[in-house]
């Protein structure tokens, strides 16, 4: 799946995700609309080639053009913090 990725604000830290897990911005997690909780996906930043594996533990993003919301830790590994959003490709790699 290709589309736009963004990342969560730190203000969500400590709140429950849709899966019931407490959100921790230091973990490599993400929100996706339909993938089952616990699915691990590889996210590749298409303009710089960097990639990261994240575990789906929440639902979102709420903006239709975006396909995944990443934790700040995952966004940092992709080099996404400065841009805020980026075109990515995601593919499931396991659970």
SEMI-984642 format. One line per 10 residues: number of its first residue (from 1); for each residue y, z, x of N, C-alpha, C, O. Coordinates in Angstrom, 2 decimals, decimal comma. Layout:
NUM) Y:Z:X:Y:Z:X:Y:Z:X:Y:Z:X; ...
***
This chain:
1) -1,17:0,00:0,86:0,00:0,00:0,00:1,23:0,00:0,90:1,29:0,75:1,88; 2,21:-0,84:0,58:3,47:-0,91:1,32:4,62:-0,52:0,42:4,63:-0,82:-0,78; 5,59:0,15:1,00:6,77:0,54:0,25:7,64:1,46:1,06:7,53:1,53:2,28; 8,51:2,17:0,38:9,48:3,05:1,03:8,98:4,49:1,04:8,50:5,01:0,04; 9,10:5,12:2,21:8,78:6,54:2,37:10,08:7,31:2,54:11,06:6,80:3,08; 10,05:8,54:2,08:11,15:9,48:2,30:10,51:10,81:2,68:9,29:10,89:2,84; 11,33:11,85:2,81:10,75:13,15:3,12:11,42:14,25:2,32:12,56:14,13:1,87; 10,66:15,35:2,17:11,09:16,51:1,40:12,20:17,27:2,10:12,30:17,27:3,33; 13,02:17,90:1,32:14,01:18,82:1,84:13,31:20,14:2,20:12,32:20,51:1,58; 13,82:20,83:3,20:13,28:22,15:3,55:13,47:23,16:2,43:12,84:24,22:2,43
11) 14,33:22,85:1,47:14,59:23,79:0,39:13,36:24,02:-0,50:13,34:24,98:-1,27; 12,36:23,16:-0,41:11,13:23,32:-1,18:10,13:24,26:-0,51:9,11:24,60:-1,10; 10,42:24,68:0,71:9,50:25,56:1,45:9,18:26,81:0,65:10,08:27,45:0,09; 7,90:27,16:0,59:7,46:28,35:-0,11:7,16:28,14:-1,59:6,61:29,03:-2,23; 7,52:26,99:-2,13:7,23:26,70:-3,54:5,83:26,11:-3,68:5,28:25,56:-2,72; 5,26:26,24:-4,86:3,95:25,66:-5,12:4,06:24,15:-5,30:4,99:23,66:-5,95; 3,11:23,43:-4,72:3,01:21,99:-4,95:2,19:21,76:-6,21:1,68:22,71:-6,81; 2,06:20,52:-6,62:1,28:20,18:-7,82:-0,19:20,57:-7,67:-0,88:20,81:-8,67; -0,66:20,65:-6,43:-2,06:21,04:-6,20:-2,24:22,56:-6,23:-3,37:23,05:-6,19; -1,14:23,30:-6,30:-1,20:24,76:-6,28:-1,02:25,35:-4,90:-0,89:26,56:-4,75
21) -1,01:24,50:-3,88:-0,81:24,93:-2,50:0,67:25,25:-2,28:1,54:24,63:-2,90; 0,96:26,20:-1,42:2,35:26,52:-1,07:2,85:25,49:-0,06:2,20:25,22:0,95; 4,02:24,92:-0,35:4,58:23,89:0,53:5,08:24,51:1,84:5,85:25,47:1,84; 4,63:23,93:2,94:5,03:24,35:4,28:5,55:23,11:5,00:4,76:22,22:5,31; 6,84:23,03:5,29:7,40:21,83:5,92:6,86:21,55:7,32:7,07:20,47:7,86; 6,17:22,53:7,92:5,61:22,34:9,27:4,26:21,65:9,25:3,78:21,19:10,29; 3,63:21,57:8,07:2,31:20,94:7,97:2,46:19,44:7,74:3,49:18,96:7,28; 1,41:18,71:8,06:1,40:17,26:7,88:0,84:16,95:6,49:-0,34:16,65:6,32; 1,72:17,04:5,50:1,34:16,84:4,11:2,29:15,83:3,46:3,31:15,45:4,03; 1,92:15,41:2,23:2,74:14,42:1,54:2,48:14,45:0,04:1,49:15,03:-0,43
31) 3,38:13,83:-0,69:3,24:13,65:-2,13:3,02:12,17:-2,43:3,68:11,30:-1,85; 2,08:11,90:-3,33:1,79:10,53:-3,78:1,53:10,60:-5,28:1,05:11,62:-5,78; 1,85:9,55:-6,00:1,70:9,57:-7,46:0,26:9,62:-7,95:-0,02:10,28:-8,95; -0,66:8,94:-7,26:-2,01:8,78:-7,84:-3,17:9,17:-6,94:-4,25:9,46:-7,45; -2,99:9,19:-5,64:-4,12:9,53:-4,76:-4,59:10,96:-5,02:-3,77:11,85:-5,24; -5,89:11,18:-4,99:-6,41:12,54:-5,24:-5,91:13,54:-4,19:-5,73:13,20:-3,02; -5,70:14,78:-4,64:-5,34:15,84:-3,70:-6,42:15,95:-2,64:-7,61:15,84:-2,94; -6,01:16,16:-1,41:-6,95:16,28:-0,30:-7,19:14,97:0,43:-7,76:14,97:1,52; -6,77:13,84:-0,16:-6,94:12,55:0,52:-6,07:12,53:1,78:-4,90:12,93:1,75; -6,65:12,08:2,87:-5,90:11,91:4,11:-5,54:10,44:4,23:-6,39:9,56:4,11
41) -4,26:10,18:4,46:-3,79:8,80:4,62:-3,08:8,64:5,95:-2,44:9,56:6,46; -3,22:7,45:6,50:-2,43:7,10:7,68:-1,17:6,40:7,19:-1,24:5,46:6,40; -0,04:6,86:7,67:1,25:6,28:7,31:1,81:5,63:8,57:1,97:6,28:9,60; 2,11:4,32:8,47:2,69:3,62:9,62:4,10:3,17:9,29:4,32:2,50:8,28; 5,04:3,53:10,14:6,44:3,12:10,04:6,48:1,67:10,52:6,20:1,41:11,69; 6,82:0,75:9,64:6,69:-0,66:9,97:7,70:-1,17:10,99:7,41:-2,15:11,68; 8,85:-0,54:11,12:9,83:-1,07:12,09:9,64:-0,52:13,50:10,10:-1,15:14,45; 8,99:0,64:13,66:8,81:1,15:15,03:7,34:1,29:15,43:7,05:1,61:16,58; 6,41:1,06:14,49:4,99:1,09:14,81:4,35:2,46:14,91:3,14:2,57:15,09; 5,15:3,52:14,79:4,59:4,87:14,87:3,78:5,20:13,63:4,06:4,69:12,54
51) 2,76:6,05:13,80:1,95:6,43:12,64:1,59:7,90:12,70:1,65:8,54:13,76; 1,21:8,42:11,55:0,82:9,82:11,41:-0,19:9,90:10,27:-0,13:9,12:9,32; -1,11:10,85:10,37:-2,04:11,12:9,28:-1,56:12,35:8,52:-1,24:13,38:9,12; -1,52:12,22:7,20:-1,08:13,32:6,34:-2,10:13,54:5,23:-2,88:12,64:4,89; -2,09:14,74:4,68:-2,98:15,09:3,57:-2,15:15,18:2,29:-1,10:15,83:2,27; -2,61:14,52:1,24:-1,90:14,54:-0,04:-2,14:15,88:-0,73:-3,28:16,26:-0,99; -1,03:16,59:-1,03:-1,15:17,88:-1,72:-0,12:18,06:-2,82:0,04:19,15:-3,37; 0,59:16,96:-3,16:1,62:17,06:-4,18:1,77:15,72:-4,89:1,23:14,71:-4,45; 2,51:15,73:-6,00:2,80:14,52:-6,76:4,25:14,12:-6,55:5,13:14,96:-6,38; 4,47:12,84:-6,55:5,79:12,26:-6,33:5,61:10,99:-5,54:4,47:10,55:-5,34
61) 6,64:10,40:-5,10:8,05:10,74:-5,28:8,55:10,37:-6,67:7,92:9,59:-7,39; 9,68:10,94:-7,03:10,24:10,70:-8,35:11,00:9,37:-8,45:11,14:8,82:-9,54; 11,49:8,87:-7,33:12,19:7,59:-7,34:11,17:6,45:-7,29:10,32:6,42:-6,40; 11,24:5,53:-8,22:10,24:4,48:-8,40:10,06:3,58:-7,18:8,94:3,15:-6,91; 11,09:3,30:-6,44:10,96:2,39:-5,29:10,21:3,04:-4,12:9,78:2,34:-3,21; 10,05:4,34:-4,15:9,39:5,04:-3,04:7,92:5,27:-3,37:7,56:5,51:-4,52; 7,08:5,19:-2,33:5,64:5,34:-2,58:5,07:6,65:-2,06:3,99:7,06:-2,47; 5,79:7,33:-1,17:5,28:8,58:-0,59:6,45:9,43:-0,12:7,44:8,92:0,40; 6,32:10,74:-0,32:7,27:11,73:0,22:6,53:12,53:1,27:5,47:13,10:1,00; 7,07:12,57:2,47:6,43:13,24:3,60:7,04:14,60:3,87:8,20:14,85:3,52
71) 6,26:15,46:4,50:6,84:16,71:5,00:7,77:16,37:6,17:7,61:15,32:6,79; 8,74:17,22:6,47:9,62:16,96:7,62:8,86:16,80:8,94:9,26:16,00:9,79; 7,76:17,54:9,11:6,97:17,39:10,35:6,38:16,00:10,47:6,40:15,40:11,54; 5,86:15,49:9,36:5,30:14,14:9,37:6,41:13,10:9,59:6,24:12,15:10,34; 7,54:13,31:8,91:8,67:12,39:9,07:9,16:12,36:10,52:9,51:11,30:11,04; 9,18:13,51:11,16:9,61:13,59:12,56:8,68:12,79:13,45:9,13:12,08:14,35; 7,37:12,89:13,22:6,42:12,15:14,04:6,58:10,64:13,86:6,29:9,87:14,78; 7,05:10,22:12,69:7,28:8,79:12,45:8,65:8,33:12,95:8,92:7,13:12,97; 9,50:9,27:13,35:10,86:8,90:13,73:11,72:8,58:12,52:12,60:7,72:12,59; 11,46:9,27:11,41:12,09:8,98:10,13:13,22:9,94:9,78:13,97:9,67:8,83
81) 13,37:11,04:10,50:14,35:12,06:10,11:15,78:11,53:10,10:16,56:11,86:9,21; 16,12:10,75:11,06:17,50:10,25:11,16:17,80:9,24:10,05:18,87:9,28:9,43; 16,84:8,33:9,81:17,04:7,29:8,80:16,97:7,82:7,37:17,72:7,39:6,49; 16,07:8,78:7,15:15,88:9,33:5,81:14,85:8,60:4,99:14,06:9,23:4,28; 14,84:7,28:5,09:13,83:6,46:4,41:13,42:5,34:5,35:14,16:4,98:6,27; 12,23:4,79:5,11:11,77:3,66:5,92:10,66:2,93:5,18:9,98:3,51:4,34; 10,49:1,66:5,50:9,37:0,92:4,95:8,12:1,30:5,73:8,10:1,30:6,96; 7,08:1,62:4,98:5,82:2,06:5,59:4,64:1,35:4,93:4,75:0,72:3,88; 3,52:1,47:5,61:2,25:1,06:5,03:1,36:2,28:5,05:1,28:2,97:6,07; 0,67:2,56:3,95:-0,24:3,69:3,91:-1,64:3,20:3,58:-1,84:2,26:2,82
91) -2,62:3,88:4,20:-4,01:3,57:3,86:-4,85:4,83:3,98:-4,74:5,58:4,96; -5,69:5,07:2,98:-6,56:6,24:3,02:-7,54:6,16:4,18:-8,08:5,10:4,49; -7,75:7,30:4,84:-8,72:7,36:5,94:-9,80:8,41:5,70:-10,73:8,51:6,49; -9,70:9,19:4,64:-10,71:10,19:4,35:-10,19:11,29:3,45:-9,11:11,19:2,86; -11,00:12,35:3,35:-10,58:13,50:2,55:-11,02:14,78:3,21:-10,76:15,87:2,69
***
